[in-house]
């Protein structure tokens, strides 16, 4: 019994150490495979109260849609095109959607996600050849 317990303990410790050595332990560090200098999401979005998180999700959906739209229009998938400042997305949200109740905001978010999905393949066609997919 002691041998089985020792073996189990050793496996757990060594297995964890092996995963850590391979970089497989999740962290909160921002690491990307490309475009490492992406702009930070605005601090007010990161600090938003959990009951208003639907606003954050809507701003993120607007940002993603605008990114896909920029890539399609420019035919360019540079990091600046893919990940500009959040200012435009925040401005669109503030001008058009700030007043929405939760349900309406979530419906609007779904609309932006659908519009993004419509552009997704064209973005992939532009971005994949340069490794930005």
Secondary structure as the mmCIF struct_conf table of DSSP 4:
data_model
#
loop_
_struct_conf.conf_type_id
_struct_conf.id
_struct_conf.beg_label_comp_id
_struct_conf.beg_label_asym_id
_struct_conf.beg_label_seq_id
_struct_conf.end_label_comp_id
_struct_conf.end_label_asym_id
_struct_conf.end_label_seq_id
HELX_RH_AL_P HELX_RH_AL_P1 UNK A 2 UNK A 21
TURN_TY1_P TURN_TY1_P1 UNK A 22 UNK A 23
BEND BEND1 UNK A 25 UNK A 25
BEND BEND2 UNK A 28 UNK A 28
BEND BEND3 UNK A 33 UNK A 34
TURN_TY1_P TURN_TY1_P2 UNK A 36 UNK A 37
HELX_LH_PP_P HELX_LH_PP_P1 UNK A 38 UNK A 42
HELX_RH_AL_P HELX_RH_AL_P2 UNK A 43 UNK A 46
TURN_TY1_P TURN_TY1_P3 UNK A 47 UNK A 47
HELX_RH_3T_P HELX_RH_3T_P1 UNK A 50 UNK A 52
HELX_RH_AL_P HELX_RH_AL_P3 UNK A 53 UNK A 74
TURN_TY1_P TURN_TY1_P4 UNK A 75 UNK A 75
HELX_RH_AL_P HELX_RH_AL_P4 UNK A 79 UNK A 82
BEND BEND4 UNK A 83 UNK A 83
BEND BEND5 UNK A 86 UNK A 86
HELX_RH_AL_P HELX_RH_AL_P5 UNK A 87 UNK A 96
TURN_TY1_P TURN_TY1_P5 UNK A 97 UNK A 99
HELX_RH_AL_P HELX_RH_AL_P6 UNK A 102 UNK A 127
HELX_RH_3T_P HELX_RH_3T_P2 UNK A 128 UNK A 130
TURN_TY1_P TURN_TY1_P6 UNK A 131 UNK A 131
#
